[in-house]
Amino acid sequence: MRGWLFTKTHVAPKLIEKEDPKPKKGWVVIDVKAAGLCHSDVAALEQESWMGLIHAAPCIFGHECAGVITEVGKGVNKFKVGERVGVCPIDPKTGAAVGYDYDGGYATKCAVPASCLVHIPDEVSFKQGAAATDAGATSYHALFTVGQAKKGMKVGIIGIGGLGQFAARMAVLEGCEVYAVDTSPEARALAKKIGCAKVFDNAEKLERIKPDLIVDYAGFGVTTRAATKAVKTGGTVVLVGMGVSQFELDTMTIITNQVRLLGSVGSIPEDVAGVYEFFKKGLDPELTSIPFEDIDKGLEELKKGKIKGRLVAEINE
């Protein structure tokens, strides 16, 4: 097999060859067909603090992948050879993460726990299947699993980037009244295109709407403060983005307005499956494809901020 090896911060990933993986008990091996590139991978290459999270380093990078099962380990009963699957990045049983605690999806083959697998419907492509596993499912988890968005609710989405565009479109498809916020004119144009009721350039303007739920996919402090002031009394704010690691909040507003402020991280396999259902209903996020051999170049493009939506490497071996 071939894969992109991460060794440590400030060292570019290297395309290597190594022995094909074998499935342990409860695991399967997949031929990877698509792998999503994530900003967290760029951060791991730039910020030394990430080394504390990548326990398997040096290891194959990549935590968003989809493919076809080629081998099944002992004890695996719900999946079989030949099935199309996506891989939830975090094992719901152990908390171990693909590409962090064991070799990941920037590879032609990958061994993963069966507990992370989700069947990909026939209507969903491998490219969509990979993008759903992290960007899509993280968005879904914050919006529906944590935020409990439902048809008819007024929902504010802050940040129409790789995560926010998934969330905004899924909320529209769910029948929510969606209000988007982004400082980028291009992002605001995209929000209008995908069906948002109104689009703003500043989160403070959501106060005119008083949404039932606001999900902050930016997390720049000012955005979260504005969200806690804009949400309706007794409403919910879900924080996903980590634009900054620390900021101050107006505790008086949160207390007197009985605001529920919740954090959301990652996803579970059920979230991935939920995104696949939205793909069947017409979810169509911006996805840009590159060849597997250009993953290093793709990460550089992400670093420079040149990618709109999500970037996915497709593997055709």
ZAMARGU-4260 file (C-alpha; in steps of 0.2 Angstrom, whole numbers, plus 5000, padded with zeros to 4 digits):
<rodrens>
0) 5000/5000/5000 | 5005/5018/4998 | 5001/5032/5011 | 5006/5049/5016 | 5016/5048/5032
5) 5015/5062/5046 | 5031/5062/5057 | 5030/5078/5067 | 5026/5097/5066 | 5035/5108/5053
10) 5039/5092/5043 | 5030/5090/5026 | 5020/5073/5024 | 5029/5060/5013 | 5022/5048/5002
15) 5028/5031/5007 | 5025/5012/5003 | 5023/5000/5017 | 5015/4983/5020 | 4997/4981/5018
20) 4987/4981/5034 | 4979/4966/5041 | 4962/4966/5051 | 4963/4963/5070 | 4948/4955/5079
25) 4933/4967/5077 | 4942/4977/5063 | 4941/4977/5044 | 4952/4983/5030 | 4946/4994/5016
30) 4952/5000/4999 | 4951/5019/5001 | 4942/5027/4987 | 4941/5045/4994 | 4949/5055/5008
35) 4944/5072/5014 | 4958/5085/5018 | 4955/5094/5034 | 4961/5111/5042 | 4965/5101/5058
40) 4979/5092/5047 | 4986/5109/5042 | 4986/5114/5061 | 4995/5098/5065 | 5009/5102/5053
45) 5010/5120/5059 | 5006/5119/5078 | 5017/5109/5090 | 5003/5107/5103 | 4995/5095/5091
50) 5009/5082/5094 | 5000/5078/5110 | 4985/5072/5101 | 4994/5062/5087 | 4998/5047/5098
55) 5003/5035/5084 | 5016/5047/5076 | 5024/5043/5064 | 5009/5037/5056 | 4998/5039/5040
60) 4988/5055/5041 | 4970/5057/5037 | 4954/5055/5047 | 4940/5057/5033 | 4939/5042/5022
65) 4927/5030/5012 | 4930/5015/5002 | 4926/4996/5000 | 4929/4983/5012 | 4942/4970/5006
70) 4945/4960/5022 | 4935/4956/5038 | 4942/4952/5055 | 4935/4939/5067 | 4920/4944/5076
75) 4914/4956/5063 | 4896/4952/5058 | 4887/4968/5052 | 4899/4971/5038 | 4906/4960/5024
80) 4918/4961/5009 | 4913/4972/4995 | 4902/4984/5004 | 4904/5002/5002 | 4907/5011/5019
85) 4912/5028/5027 | 4923/5028/5042 | 4917/5039/5058 | 4934/5047/5063 | 4932/5043/5082
90) 4928/5025/5088 | 4912/5026/5099 | 4918/5012/5109 | 4936/5017/5113 | 4938/5035/5108
95) 4953/5031/5097 | 4954/5042/5081 | 4959/5036/5064 | 4975/5046/5058 | 4979/5050/5076
100) 4979/5034/5086 | 4982/5022/5071 | 4986/5024/5053 | 4973/5034/5043 | 4965/5037/5027
105) 4978/5046/5017 | 4982/5029/5010 | 4977/5016/4997 | 4972/5004/5011 | 4966/5007/5029
110) 4962/4996/5044 | 4948/5002/5055 | 4937/4996/5069 | 4920/4990/5062 | 4912/5000/5076
115) 4917/5016/5066 | 4909/5010/5049 | 4893/5017/5041 | 4886/5009/5025 | 4886/5021/5011
120) 4869/5021/5001 | 4870/5018/4982 | 4865/5036/4979 | 4880/5043/4988 | 4897/5044/4979
125) 4913/5040/4988 | 4918/5058/4987 | 4902/5063/4997 | 4905/5048/5008 | 4922/5054/5014
130) 4916/5072/5016 | 4902/5067/5027 | 4913/5057/5039 | 4920/5073/5047 | 4915/5090/5040
135) 4897/5084/5037 | 4895/5073/5053 | 4903/5086/5064 | 4891/5099/5057 | 4876/5087/5059
140) 4881/5083/5077 | 4881/5101/5082 | 4865/5105/5073 | 4854/5090/5076 | 4862/5079/5090
145) 4867/5093/5102 | 4857/5108/5096 | 4841/5098/5093 | 4836/5107/5077 | 4819/5103/5071
150) 4807/5108/5056 | 4800/5126/5059 | 4813/5132/5071 | 4823/5148/5068 | 4841/5143/5066
155) 4856/5155/5065 | 4872/5148/5057 | 4888/5158/5060 | 4902/5154/5048 | 4898/5147/5031
160) 4914/5138/5028 | 4918/5119/5026 | 4906/5115/5041 | 4894/5129/5041 | 4889/5126/5023
165) 4884/5108/5027 | 4874/5114/5042 | 4865/5128/5033 | 4860/5117/5019 | 4854/5102/5030
170) 4844/5114/5041 | 4836/5121/5025 | 4832/5104/5019 | 4825/5099/5037 | 4813/5114/5035
175) 4821/5126/5047 | 4820/5145/5044 | 4839/5148/5042 | 4849/5164/5045 | 4867/5164/5040
180) 4882/5175/5045 | 4899/5177/5037 | 4911/5191/5034 | 4915/5184/5017 | 4904/5191/5002
185) 4907/5174/4993 | 4901/5164/5008 | 4886/5175/5010 | 4882/5173/4992 | 4883/5154/4994
190) 4872/5155/5009 | 4858/5164/4999 | 4861/5151/4985 | 4858/5136/4997 | 4841/5143/5003
195) 4845/5154/5019 | 4830/5166/5023 | 4842/5180/5026 | 4861/5183/5026 | 4871/5195/5038
200) 4889/5201/5038 | 4889/5202/5057 | 4883/5190/5071 | 4875/5205/5081 | 4862/5207/5067
205) 4855/5190/5072 | 4847/5199/5087 | 4834/5206/5075 | 4828/5188/5072 | 4830/5180/5090
210) 4833/5162/5083 | 4828/5147/5094 | 4845/5140/5090 | 4862/5147/5085 | 4877/5136/5080
215) 4894/5145/5080 | 4905/5136/5067 | 4918/5151/5068 | 4921/5153/5087 | 4930/5169/5087
220) 4924/5175/5104 | 4915/5190/5096 | 4904/5178/5087 | 4899/5168/5102 | 4896/5183/5113
225) 4885/5190/5099 | 4876/5173/5098 | 4872/5173/5117 | 4864/5190/5116 | 4855/5187/5099
230) 4847/5170/5104 | 4829/5170/5111 | 4826/5169/5129 | 4828/5151/5134 | 4836/5147/5117
235) 4852/5137/5114 | 4869/5142/5107 | 4881/5128/5101 | 4899/5132/5100 | 4909/5121/5087
240) 4923/5133/5080 | 4939/5137/5089 | 4944/5153/5080 | 4951/5158/5097 | 4954/5147/5112
245) 4949/5159/5126 | 4937/5174/5127 | 4925/5183/5139 | 4906/5182/5139 | 4892/5193/5146
250) 4887/5182/5161 | 4872/5194/5165 | 4864/5191/5148 | 4867/5172/5149 | 4859/5171/5166
255) 4845/5183/5164 | 4840/5176/5147 | 4842/5158/5153 | 4853/5154/5138 | 4859/5137/5135
260) 4878/5137/5129 | 4884/5120/5124 | 4900/5114/5116 | 4900/5101/5102 | 4915/5091/5096
265) 4916/5077/5083 | 4902/5065/5079 | 4896/5047/5081 | 4892/5035/5067 | 4873/5039/5068
270) 4878/5057/5063 | 4887/5051/5047 | 4872/5040/5043 | 4861/5056/5045 | 4872/5066/5033
275) 4871/5051/5020 | 4852/5053/5021 | 4853/5072/5018 | 4864/5068/5002 | 4849/5057/4996
280) 4838/5072/4999 | 4848/5084/4989 | 4863/5090/5000 | 4876/5097/4988 | 4890/5105/4997
285) 4905/5112/4987 | 4918/5098/4985 | 4934/5100/4976 | 4943/5084/4970 | 4962/5081/4968
290) 4972/5066/4964 | 4979/5055/4979 | 4996/5059/4973 | 4993/5078/4976 | 4988/5077/4995
295) 5003/5087/5000 | 4999/5101/4988 | 4981/5100/4993 | 4986/5103/5011 | 4997/5118/5006
300) 4982/5125/4997 | 4971/5123/5012 | 4985/5132/5022 | 4985/5147/5010 | 4966/5148/5012
305) 4963/5145/4993 | 4950/5131/4995 | 4931/5134/4995 | 4921/5121/5004 | 4929/5104/5006
310) 4944/5096/4997 | 4944/5078/4994 | 4957/5066/4987 | 4951/5053/4976 | 4960/5036/4974
315) 4958/5026/4958 | 4969/5011/4959
</rodrens>
